[in-house]
Amino acid sequence: MVSGQVRIKFYKIGDLKFISHLDLCRTLRGAFGRAGVPIKYSEGFNPHPKMVFTQPLSIGVESISEYVDIPFTEERDPEALKAAINAELPSLLRVVEIYPRGKELHEVVTADYRFTFADCAKEELETALSGNLEIEKKSKKGMITVDLKEKLRSYTVFETEKGAVLCIRMDAGQTSFVNPEHLVKAIEANLKRELAEYTIMKETCYLADGTVFR
């Protein structure tokens, strides 16, 4: 049984990678309501369910390691509740586990991603990654230059029948975060061409000491 501060791990894959974080929140909120999840609501004139998510995914990025924290008002059986929620969700969005909250969501500092490039060879990708990985991005002070290499922890590149695969650990915390699409742009700049066919999957989140976040 679970009660109090509860964490829900879920995945979002396939075509659902194109829905926005706002639409994701609405979808989960609706499913939680129909499944009878005992969510605690805020007080005031316009009460809303208390739900805290991990860093929002970029549009087009899949993930098998997403989390939302919810304060429960009543005790529930996690397996029965998981089944009830999943019955209300599309097949590409699924609750994986429900358990008592442990570490805070803001303690996530890195994450593993898997990039698959159908139109890029292993040697090309390795050469691109060895080059300059600076990008221009907007900030409150205007456009700034960011060196992504300072935010990349480790990676491996290998060839598959689907194309070149990059498995990489990158900064994913609140104070230092790499948008995986920015890494693709940096790779494209080094290749001097666009990569039209690729997928991005977020796989695992980690704490500062390297242990897996859950």
Accessible surface in RSA format (square Angstrom, percent):
REM  Atomic radii and reference values for relative SASA: ProtOr
REM  Chains: A
REM  Algorithm: Lee & Richards
REM  Probe-radius: 1.40
REM  Slices: 20
REM RES _ NUM      All-atoms   Total-Side   Main-Chain    Non-polar    All polar
REM                ABS   REL    ABS   REL    ABS   REL    ABS   REL    ABS   REL
RES MET A   1   134.53  69.7  78.46  51.9  56.07 133.5  65.19  55.4  69.34  91.9
RES VAL A   2     6.31   4.2   4.35   3.9   1.96   4.7   6.31   5.5   0.00   0.0
RES SER A   3    58.74  49.6  45.01  60.1  13.73  31.6  12.88  27.4  45.86  64.2
RES GLY A   4    36.84  45.4   0.00   N/A  36.84  45.4  33.91  93.1   2.93   6.6
RES GLN A   5    84.24  47.1  75.14  54.9   9.09  21.7  29.16  62.1  55.08  41.8
RES VAL A   6     0.06   0.0   0.00   0.0   0.06   0.1   0.00   0.0   0.06   0.2
RES ARG A   7     0.03   0.0   0.03   0.0   0.00   0.0   0.00   0.0   0.03   0.0
RES ILE A   8     0.46   0.3   0.46   0.3   0.00   0.0   0.46   0.3   0.00   0.0
RES LYS A   9    50.28  24.5  50.28  30.9   0.00   0.0   3.34   3.0  46.94  50.0
RES PHE A  10     1.37   0.7   1.37   0.9   0.00   0.0   1.37   0.8   0.00   0.0
RES TYR A  11    55.46  25.9  55.46  31.6   0.00   0.0  30.10  22.6  25.36  31.3
RES LYS A  12     5.42   2.6   5.42   3.3   0.00   0.0   3.03   2.7   2.38   2.5
RES ILE A  13    45.13  25.7  45.13  33.6   0.00   0.0  45.13  32.5   0.00   0.0
RES GLY A  14    26.35  32.5   0.00   N/A  26.35  32.5  25.89  71.0   0.47   1.1
RES ASP A  15   107.66  75.4 101.64 101.2   6.02  14.2  27.06  63.7  80.60  80.4
RES LEU A  16    31.95  17.8  31.95  22.9   0.00   0.0  31.95  22.4   0.00   0.0
RES LYS A  17    31.82  15.5  31.82  19.5   0.00   0.0   7.68   6.9  24.14  25.7
RES PHE A  18   121.93  61.0 105.00  65.0  16.93  44.0 105.13  63.7  16.79  48.1
RES ILE A  19    42.13  24.0  35.15  26.2   6.98  16.8  39.07  28.1   3.06   8.3
RES SER A  20    40.25  34.0  38.11  50.9   2.14   4.9  33.46  71.3   6.79   9.5
RES HIS A  21    57.13  31.2  47.89  33.3   9.24  23.6  39.15  40.3  17.98  20.9
RES LEU A  22   103.75  57.8 100.10  71.6   3.65   9.2 101.51  71.3   2.25   6.0
RES ASP A  23    60.55  42.4  59.53  59.2   1.03   2.4  12.78  30.1  47.77  47.6
RES LEU A  24     7.08   3.9   7.08   5.1   0.00   0.0   7.08   5.0   0.00   0.0
RES CYS A  25    18.54  14.0  18.54  20.7   0.00   0.0   7.33  18.6  11.22  12.1
RES ARG A  26   127.18  53.4 117.88  60.1   9.30  22.1  36.89  50.4  90.29  54.7
RES THR A  27    46.22  32.9  36.31  36.8   9.91  23.6  25.55  34.3  20.68  31.3
RES LEU A  28     0.86   0.5   0.86   0.6   0.00   0.0   0.86   0.6   0.00   0.0
RES ARG A  29    94.61  39.7  90.71  46.2   3.89   9.3  18.18  24.8  76.43  46.3
RES GLY A  30    25.88  31.9   0.00   N/A  25.88  31.9  24.40  67.0   1.47   3.3
RES ALA A  31     0.00   0.0   0.00   0.0   0.00   0.0   0.00   0.0   0.00   0.0
RES PHE A  32     0.20   0.1   0.20   0.1   0.00   0.0   0.20   0.1   0.00   0.0
RES GLY A  33    53.97  66.6   0.00   N/A  53.97  66.6  34.62  95.0  19.35  43.3
RES ARG A  34   148.10  62.2 111.84  57.0  36.26  86.3  69.14  94.5  78.96  47.9
RES ALA A  35    19.64  18.1   0.00   0.0  19.64  44.7   5.77   8.1  13.87  36.7
RES GLY A  36    38.38  47.3   0.00   N/A  38.38  47.3  34.57  94.9   3.81   8.5
RES VAL A  37    12.75   8.4   0.00   0.0  12.75  30.7   0.00   0.0  12.75  34.6
RES PRO A  38    13.19   9.6   2.32   2.1  10.87  39.5  13.19  10.9   0.00   0.0
RES ILE A  39    16.17   9.2   5.60   4.2  10.58  25.5   5.60   4.0  10.58  28.7
RES LYS A  40    98.57  48.1  98.01  60.1   0.56   1.3  44.97  40.5  53.59  57.1
RES TYR A  41   115.07  53.7 102.35  58.2  12.72  33.1  67.23  50.5  47.84  59.0
RES SER A  42    20.69  17.5  16.04  21.4   4.65  10.7  16.08  34.2   4.61   6.5
RES GLU A  43   168.97  97.0 139.47 105.5  29.51  70.3  59.29 114.7 109.68  89.6
RES GLY A  44    61.88  76.3   0.00   N/A  61.88  76.3  37.90 104.0  23.97  53.7
RES PHE A  45   212.27 106.2 176.14 109.1  36.13  94.0 184.97 112.1  27.30  78.1
RES ASN A  46   119.92  82.7 108.24 104.6  11.68  28.1  24.49  58.9  95.43  92.2
RES PRO A  47    69.37  50.6  55.11  50.2  14.26  51.8  55.11  45.5  14.26  88.6
RES HIS A  48   107.79  58.9 107.16  74.5   0.62   1.6  75.28  77.6  32.51  37.8
RES PRO A  49    14.81  10.8   8.40   7.7   6.41  23.3   8.40   6.9   6.41  39.8
RES LYS A  50    84.87  41.4  79.96  49.1   4.91  11.7  43.88  39.5  40.98  43.7
RES MET A  51    32.95  17.1   7.57   5.0  25.38  60.4   5.17   4.4  27.78  36.8
RES VAL A  52    91.31  60.1  88.61  80.2   2.69   6.5  91.31  79.3   0.00   0.0
RES PHE A  53    36.36  18.2  16.07  10.0  20.29  52.8  16.07   9.7  20.29  58.1
RES THR A  54    11.87   8.4   5.71   5.8   6.16  14.7   8.13  10.9   3.74   5.7
RES GLN A  55    56.29  31.5  47.90  35.0   8.39  20.0  19.96  42.5  36.33  27.6
RES PRO A  56    70.71  51.5  59.82  54.5  10.89  39.6  61.11  50.5   9.60  59.6
RES LEU A  57    26.13  14.6   9.41   6.7  16.72  42.0  11.33   8.0  14.80  39.8
RES SER A  58    23.88  20.2  11.62  15.5  12.27  28.3  16.10  34.3   7.78  10.9
RES ILE A  59    92.09  52.4  77.90  58.0  14.19  34.2  78.55  56.6  13.53  36.7
RES GLY A  60    14.30  17.6   0.00   N/A  14.30  17.6   8.23  22.6   6.06  13.6
RES VAL A  61     0.35   0.2   0.35   0.3   0.00   0.0   0.35   0.3   0.00   0.0
RES GLU A  62    23.00  13.2  23.00  17.4   0.00   0.0   0.21   0.4  22.78  18.6
RES SER A  63     0.00   0.0   0.00   0.0   0.00   0.0   0.00   0.0   0.00   0.0
RES ILE A  64    75.18  42.8  69.76  52.0   5.42  13.1  69.76  50.2   5.42  14.7
RES SER A  65     1.66   1.4   1.66   2.2   0.00   0.0   0.06   0.1   1.60   2.2
RES GLU A  66     6.56   3.8   6.56   5.0   0.00   0.0   0.02   0.0   6.54   5.3
RES TYR A  67     2.18   1.0   2.18   1.2   0.00   0.0   0.00   0.0   2.18   2.7
RES VAL A  68     0.02   0.0   0.02   0.0   0.00   0.0   0.02   0.0   0.00   0.0
RES ASP A  69     8.47   5.9   7.34   7.3   1.12   2.7   4.68  11.0   3.79   3.8
RES ILE A  70     0.08   0.0   0.00   0.0   0.08   0.2   0.00   0.0   0.08   0.2
RES PRO A  71    16.49  12.0  16.49  15.0   0.00   0.0  16.49  13.6   0.00   0.0
RES PHE A  72    14.05   7.0   0.00   0.0  14.05  36.6   0.00   0.0  14.05  40.2
RES THR A  73    84.10  59.8  48.01  48.7  36.09  86.0  47.62  64.0  36.48  55.2
RES GLU A  74    95.75  55.0  87.28  66.0   8.47  20.2  35.09  67.9  60.66  49.5
RES GLU A  75    99.78  57.3  83.89  63.5  15.89  37.8  20.33  39.3  79.45  64.9
RES ARG A  76    74.36  31.2  73.54  37.5   0.82   1.9  22.67  31.0  51.69  31.3
RES ASP A  77    61.07  42.8  56.96  56.7   4.11   9.7  21.09  49.6  39.98  39.9
RES PRO A  78    26.50  19.3  25.90  23.6   0.60   2.2  25.93  21.4   0.57   3.5
RES GLU A  79   109.28  62.7 105.07  79.5   4.21  10.0  55.90 108.1  53.37  43.6
RES ALA A  80    63.52  58.4  48.08  74.2  15.45  35.1  57.86  81.5   5.66  15.0
RES LEU A  81     8.54   4.8   5.63   4.0   2.91   7.3   8.19   5.7   0.36   1.0
RES LYS A  82    49.35  24.1  49.35  30.3   0.00   0.0  17.63  15.9  31.72  33.8
RES ALA A  83    64.39  59.2  51.30  79.2  13.08  29.8  58.51  82.4   5.88  15.6
RES ALA A  84    37.76  34.7  26.58  41.0  11.18  25.4  35.91  50.6   1.85   4.9
RES ILE A  85     0.00   0.0   0.00   0.0   0.00   0.0   0.00   0.0   0.00   0.0
RES ASN A  86    24.37  16.8  23.00  22.2   1.36   3.3  10.34  24.9  14.03  13.6
RES ALA A  87    84.91  78.1  42.86  66.1  42.05  95.7  55.67  78.4  29.24  77.5
RES GLU A  88    64.45  37.0  48.73  36.9  15.72  37.4   5.56  10.7  58.89  48.1
RES LEU A  89    12.86   7.2   0.01   0.0  12.86  32.3   1.71   1.2  11.15  30.0
RES PRO A  90    59.41  43.3  46.53  42.4  12.89  46.8  58.55  48.3   0.86   5.3
RES SER A  91    79.40  67.1  65.54  87.5  13.86  31.9  40.06  85.3  39.34  55.1
RES LEU A  92    61.40  34.2  61.40  43.9   0.00   0.0  61.40  43.1   0.00   0.0
RES LEU A  93     0.44   0.2   0.44   0.3   0.00   0.0   0.44   0.3   0.00   0.0
RES ARG A  94    63.50  26.7  63.50  32.4   0.00   0.0  12.12  16.6  51.39  31.1
RES VAL A  95     5.39   3.5   0.12   0.1   5.27  12.7   0.12   0.1   5.27  14.3
RES VAL A  96    60.36  39.7  48.35  43.8  12.01  28.9  52.50  45.6   7.86  21.3
RES GLU A  97    61.86  35.5  60.66  45.9   1.20   2.9  21.82  42.2  40.04  32.7
RES ILE A  98    10.67   6.1   0.10   0.1  10.57  25.5   0.10   0.1  10.57  28.7
RES TYR A  99    15.50   7.2  15.09   8.6   0.41   1.1  15.44  11.6   0.06   0.1
RES PRO A 100    83.10  60.6  76.16  69.4   6.93  25.2  76.16  62.9   6.93  43.1
RES ARG A 101    81.95  34.4  58.39  29.8  23.56  56.1   0.15   0.2  81.80  49.6
RES GLY A 102    52.22  64.4   0.00   N/A  52.22  64.4  36.86 101.2  15.36  34.4
RES LYS A 103   113.14  55.2 106.78  65.5   6.36  15.1  56.00  50.4  57.14  60.9
RES GLU A 104    65.54  37.6  65.54  49.6   0.00   0.0  21.81  42.2  43.74  35.7
RES LEU A 105    17.65   9.8  10.04   7.2   7.61  19.1  10.24   7.2   7.41  20.0
RES HIS A 106   104.31  57.0  89.54  62.2  14.77  37.8  62.42  64.3  41.89  48.7
RES GLU A 107    59.32  34.1  52.21  39.5   7.10  16.9  22.90  44.3  36.42  29.7
RES VAL A 108    11.14   7.3   9.64   8.7   1.49   3.6   9.64   8.4   1.49   4.0
RES VAL A 109    53.98  35.5  50.61  45.8   3.37   8.1  50.84  44.2   3.13   8.5
RES THR A 110    14.92  10.6  14.92  15.1   0.00   0.0  11.59  15.6   3.33   5.0
RES ALA A 111     0.00   0.0   0.00   0.0   0.00   0.0   0.00   0.0   0.00   0.0
RES ASP A 112    27.66  19.4  27.66  27.5   0.00   0.0   8.96  21.1  18.70  18.7
RES TYR A 113     4.40   2.1   3.88   2.2   0.52   1.4   0.21   0.2   4.20   5.2
RES ARG A 114    86.97  36.5  85.86  43.8   1.12   2.7  23.25  31.8  63.72  38.6
RES PHE A 115     0.00   0.0   0.00   0.0   0.00   0.0   0.00   0.0   0.00   0.0
RES THR A 116    24.05  17.1  22.94  23.3   1.11   2.6  12.68  17.0  11.37  17.2
RES PHE A 117     0.00   0.0   0.00   0.0   0.00   0.0   0.00   0.0   0.00   0.0
RES ALA A 118    55.56  51.1  28.72  44.3  26.84  61.1  28.82  40.6  26.74  70.8
RES ASP A 119    46.76  32.8  30.77  30.6  15.99  37.8  36.10  85.0  10.66  10.6
RES CYS A 120     7.60   5.7   0.00   0.0   7.60  17.9   2.93   7.4   4.67   5.0
RES ALA A 121    43.09  39.6  37.43  57.8   5.66  12.9  40.33  56.8   2.76   7.3
RES LYS A 122    57.57  28.1  57.57  35.3   0.00   0.0  28.44  25.6  29.12  31.0
RES GLU A 123   112.36  64.5 110.20  83.4   2.16   5.2  64.06 123.9  48.30  39.4
RES GLU A 124    66.43  38.1  61.14  46.3   5.28  12.6  35.50  68.7  30.92  25.2
RES LEU A 125     0.00   0.0   0.00   0.0   0.00   0.0   0.00   0.0   0.00   0.0
RES GLU A 126    66.34  38.1  61.11  46.2   5.23  12.5  25.10  48.6  41.24  33.7
RES THR A 127    97.05  69.0  89.27  90.5   7.77  18.5  67.40  90.5  29.64  44.8
RES ALA A 128     3.10   2.9   0.00   0.0   3.10   7.1   2.79   3.9   0.31   0.8
RES LEU A 129     2.59   1.4   0.07   0.0   2.52   6.3   0.07   0.0   2.52   6.8
RES SER A 130    78.27  66.1  53.01  70.8  25.26  58.2  42.48  90.5  35.79  50.1
RES GLY A 131    27.94  34.5   0.00   N/A  27.94  34.5  27.90  76.6   0.04   0.1
RES ASN A 132    97.09  67.0  75.79  73.2  21.30  51.3  40.54  97.6  56.54  54.7
RES LEU A 133     2.08   1.2   1.08   0.8   1.00   2.5   1.09   0.8   0.99   2.7
RES GLU A 134    86.38  49.6  67.34  50.9  19.05  45.3   9.14  17.7  77.24  63.1
RES ILE A 135    18.92  10.8  11.60   8.6   7.32  17.7  18.92  13.6   0.00   0.0
RES GLU A 136   109.24  62.7  84.26  63.7  24.98  59.5  52.07 100.7  57.17  46.7
RES LYS A 137    70.57  34.4  66.28  40.7   4.29  10.2  25.40  22.9  45.17  48.1
RES LYS A 138   171.68  83.8 154.00  94.5  17.67  42.1  96.63  87.0  75.05  79.9
RES SER A 139    44.99  38.0  19.28  25.7  25.71  59.2  31.37  66.8  13.63  19.1
RES LYS A 140   218.28 106.5 173.81 106.6  44.47 105.9 125.67 113.1  92.61  98.6
RES LYS A 141   197.84  96.5 159.52  97.9  38.32  91.2 112.02 100.8  85.82  91.4
RES GLY A 142    36.32  44.8   0.00   N/A  36.32  44.8  33.93  93.1   2.38   5.3
RES MET A 143   113.07  58.6  83.72  55.4  29.35  69.9  77.65  66.0  35.42  46.9
RES ILE A 144    70.92  40.4  65.20  48.6   5.72  13.8  70.92  51.1   0.00   0.0
RES THR A 145    76.18  54.2  47.18  47.8  29.00  69.1  29.80  40.0  46.38  70.1
RES VAL A 146    22.51  14.8  19.44  17.6   3.07   7.4  22.51  19.6   0.00   0.0
RES ASP A 147    46.24  32.4  40.51  40.3   5.73  13.6  10.58  24.9  35.66  35.6
RES LEU A 148     3.87   2.2   3.87   2.8   0.00   0.0   3.87   2.7   0.00   0.0
RES LYS A 149    88.68  43.3  73.58  45.1  15.09  35.9  49.09  44.2  39.59  42.2
RES GLU A 150   130.53  74.9 106.16  80.3  24.37  58.0  42.83  82.8  87.71  71.6
RES LYS A 151    45.41  22.2  45.41  27.9   0.00   0.0  17.49  15.7  27.93  29.7
RES LEU A 152    25.57  14.2   9.08   6.5  16.49  41.5   9.08   6.4  16.49  44.4
RES ARG A 153   136.90  57.5 104.15  53.1  32.75  78.0  34.14  46.7 102.76  62.3
RES SER A 154    68.32  57.7  59.04  78.8   9.28  21.4  46.71  99.5  21.61  30.3
RES TYR A 155    93.59  43.7  66.50  37.8  27.09  70.5  46.24  34.7  47.35  58.4
RES THR A 156    84.73  60.3  79.95  81.0   4.78  11.4  75.46 101.4   9.27  14.0
RES VAL A 157    17.66  11.6   1.45   1.3  16.21  39.1   1.45   1.3  16.21  44.0
RES PHE A 158    73.88  37.0  73.86  45.8   0.01   0.0  73.88  44.8   0.00   0.0
RES GLU A 159    91.39  52.5  66.69  50.5  24.70  58.8  48.31  93.5  43.08  35.2
RES THR A 160    49.84  35.5  32.27  32.7  17.57  41.9  42.15  56.6   7.69  11.6
RES GLU A 161   174.39 100.1 124.95  94.5  49.44 117.7  58.72 113.6 115.67  94.4
RES LYS A 162   150.98  73.7 139.78  85.8  11.20  26.7  90.14  81.1  60.84  64.8
RES GLY A 163     9.09  11.2   0.00   N/A   9.09  11.2   8.53  23.4   0.57   1.3
RES ALA A 164     0.00   0.0   0.00   0.0   0.00   0.0   0.00   0.0   0.00   0.0
RES VAL A 165     4.01   2.6   4.01   3.6   0.00   0.0   4.01   3.5   0.00   0.0
RES LEU A 166     0.00   0.0   0.00   0.0   0.00   0.0   0.00   0.0   0.00   0.0
RES CYS A 167    32.24  24.4  28.44  31.7   3.80   8.9  20.92  53.0  11.32  12.2
RES ILE A 168     4.09   2.3   0.00   0.0   4.09   9.9   2.26   1.6   1.83   5.0
RES ARG A 169    70.64  29.7  69.49  35.4   1.15   2.7   9.56  13.1  61.08  37.0
RES MET A 170     0.00   0.0   0.00   0.0   0.00   0.0   0.00   0.0   0.00   0.0
RES ASP A 171     6.79   4.8   6.71   6.7   0.09   0.2   1.63   3.8   5.17   5.2
RES ALA A 172     5.30   4.9   2.74   4.2   2.56   5.8   2.74   3.9   2.56   6.8
RES GLY A 173     7.01   8.6   0.00   N/A   7.01   8.6   7.00  19.2   0.01   0.0
RES GLN A 174   126.94  71.0  94.94  69.4  32.00  76.2  25.70  54.7 101.24  76.8
RES THR A 175   144.49 102.8 105.88 107.3  38.61  92.0  84.00 112.8  60.49  91.4
RES SER A 176    32.16  27.2  29.38  39.2   2.78   6.4  29.10  62.0   3.06   4.3
RES PHE A 177    65.80  32.9  50.14  31.1  15.67  40.8  50.14  30.4  15.67  44.8
RES VAL A 178     1.48   1.0   0.00   0.0   1.48   3.6   1.38   1.2   0.10   0.3
RES ASN A 179    38.58  26.6  36.67  35.4   1.92   4.6   5.32  12.8  33.27  32.2
RES PRO A 180     2.79   2.0   2.79   2.5   0.00   0.0   2.79   2.3   0.00   0.0
RES GLU A 181    38.70  22.2  38.70  29.3   0.00   0.0  24.11  46.6  14.59  11.9
RES HIS A 182    51.08  27.9  50.92  35.4   0.16   0.4  25.40  26.2  25.68  29.9
RES LEU A 183     0.00   0.0   0.00   0.0   0.00   0.0   0.00   0.0   0.00   0.0
RES VAL A 184     0.13   0.1   0.13   0.1   0.00   0.0   0.13   0.1   0.00   0.0
RES LYS A 185   118.76  57.9 113.09  69.4   5.68  13.5  68.20  61.4  50.57  53.9
RES ALA A 186     2.36   2.2   0.15   0.2   2.21   5.0   2.06   2.9   0.30   0.8
RES ILE A 187     0.00   0.0   0.00   0.0   0.00   0.0   0.00   0.0   0.00   0.0
RES GLU A 188    18.97  10.9  17.05  12.9   1.91   4.6   7.79  15.1  11.17   9.1
RES ALA A 189    67.64  62.2  44.63  68.9  23.01  52.3  56.29  79.3  11.35  30.1
RES ASN A 190    47.44  32.7  24.55  23.7  22.89  55.1  10.19  24.5  37.25  36.0
RES LEU A 191    31.98  17.8  11.20   8.0  20.78  52.2  14.38  10.1  17.60  47.4
RES LYS A 192   180.49  88.1 144.06  88.4  36.43  86.7 115.23 103.7  65.25  69.5
RES ARG A 193    90.38  37.9  75.29  38.4  15.09  35.9  64.23  87.8  26.15  15.8
RES GLU A 194   144.12  82.7 129.55  98.0  14.57  34.7  43.03  83.2 101.09  82.5
RES LEU A 195     4.96   2.8   0.00   0.0   4.96  12.5   0.00   0.0   4.96  13.4
RES ALA A 196    90.08  82.8  53.74  82.9  36.34  82.7  62.63  88.2  27.45  72.7
RES GLU A 197   109.05  62.6 104.06  78.7   4.99  11.9  33.98  65.7  75.07  61.3
RES TYR A 198    59.29  27.7  36.39  20.7  22.90  59.6  20.79  15.6  38.50  47.5
RES THR A 199    59.16  42.1  57.70  58.5   1.46   3.5  46.56  62.5  12.60  19.0
RES ILE A 200     1.27   0.7   0.81   0.6   0.46   1.1   0.82   0.6   0.45   1.2
RES MET A 201    41.70  21.6  41.56  27.5   0.13   0.3  41.56  35.3   0.13   0.2
RES LYS A 202     9.71   4.7   9.71   6.0   0.00   0.0   0.41   0.4   9.30   9.9
RES GLU A 203    48.65  27.9  41.24  31.2   7.41  17.6   7.46  14.4  41.18  33.6
RES THR A 204    34.23  24.3  33.98  34.4   0.25   0.6  11.92  16.0  22.31  33.7
RES CYS A 205     0.61   0.5   0.40   0.4   0.21   0.5   0.00   0.0   0.61   0.7
RES TYR A 206    21.18   9.9  21.18  12.0   0.00   0.0   6.85   5.1  14.33  17.7
RES LEU A 207    22.34  12.4  20.36  14.6   1.98   5.0  20.36  14.3   1.98   5.3
RES ALA A 208    90.86  83.5  56.98  87.9  33.87  77.1  58.62  82.5  32.24  85.4
RES ASP A 209   112.31  78.7  72.26  71.9  40.05  94.7  50.34 118.5  61.97  61.8
RES GLY A 210    40.21  49.6   0.00   N/A  40.21  49.6  24.61  67.5  15.60  34.9
RES THR A 211    69.57  49.5  63.62  64.5   5.95  14.2  66.90  89.9   2.67   4.0
RES VAL A 212    90.30  59.4  73.04  66.1  17.27  41.6  73.04  63.5  17.27  46.8
RES PHE A 213     0.70   0.4   0.18   0.1   0.52   1.4   0.18   0.1   0.52   1.5
RES ARG A 214   126.63  53.2 119.53  60.9   7.10  16.9  67.30  92.0  59.33  36.0
END  Absolute sums over single chains surface
CHAIN  1 A    11241.6       8930.9       2310.6       6189.5       5052.0
END  Absolute sums over all chains
TOTAL         11241.6       8930.9       2310.6       6189.5       5052.0
